[in-house]
């Protein structure tokens, strides 16, 4: 049995499973520390289950659910989010409790049919602000479309002021015995939480801003997301983190991401990092796009204001691994960043041209000096790298960018 349960408040339980087997979340994003799928059970005069878990973890989940139900019937299954890592066990829950009433919005039930060919006889279609009376507790539903799916919604329990937030306010990482925020050191989890935001929610930051503003009108004392731990002591911490990330707020620092075949572009990246350090820029993070998964590079780019991309040419175009990175960055529509560009080529250019095209399409503030070496970097390109470092340092300090020399 791999399911964990814990009492949150009287008659409210966390029912979660850890997944340390899946290597790539959404078959894209690495999970070196695993991930948790969280469900929640309320046992009032009426009983309600909020979301389920991924189908691969259903056996332990349903056994614990039956244990906690103590022979009672399940009155409501509330579906805040239809993504399969949270809706995957719906049919098994229905098999256990065939008279359960499904609760969701119009888009929820369309997806329920799409995924499971299921149009339940017992269902309640909710809209913004609708409530569900469980007896001593009342649940209110708030729509949060495109955070990060169109049917996404959250549920608010007013007695103990609990927000069941689905994917928003979640993070990567398994729940290693510690279910609550006051049982862990959040500093250890911060990078995995930011990586989750940048990978999963980031591209919908405008919608996340709206959702956070809407939820700001609620008196929230506990946050129960469907990934990560339950925030019962300091929910304002994760709210502020998500607000900051959704608004593209950055810290001073530079990420250098490069693609290199034979070491020439890598050498330029190392020299550039040194020149940035001489200008007082810190921290400087360097990533080889051929070795480091985009997930981690994207997360640090979300954190730091300065971004410098360097690539070699490949068949007269942009190095493929760098192309993948800029495509992800373009999808995420980054704001509040300063971009630098450099590159190298052998017999025909294309890398710097491709990076300039990305900069123009993304409308990111881009520094004027763009070193491009033929073969290895020579004195001319080295001087340009020095100038690029000075430009980035000035931009991070909020100073005027040094004019290019004639």
Buried (B, 14 or more C-beta within 10 A) or exposed (E): EBBBBBEBBEBBBBBBBBBBEBEEBEEEBBBEBBBBBBBBBBBBEBBBBBBBBBBBBBBBBBEBBBEBBEEEEBBBBBBBBBBBBBBBBBBBBBEBBEEBBBBBBEBBBBBBEEBBEBEBEEBBEBEEEBEBEBEEBBBBBBBBBBBBBBBBBBBBBEBBBBBBBBBBBBBBBBBBEBBBBEBBEBEEBBBBBBBBBBBBBBBBBBBBBBBBEBBEEBEBBBBBBBBBBBBBEEBEBBBEBBBBBBBBEBEEBBBBBBBBBEEBBBBBBBBBBBBBBEBEBEBBBBBBBBEBBBBBBBBBBBBBBBBBBBBBBBEEBBBBBBBBBBEBBBEBBBBEBBBBBBBBBEEEBBBBBBBBEBBEEBEBEBBEBBBBBBEEBEEEBBEBBBBBBBBBBBBBEEEEBBEEEE
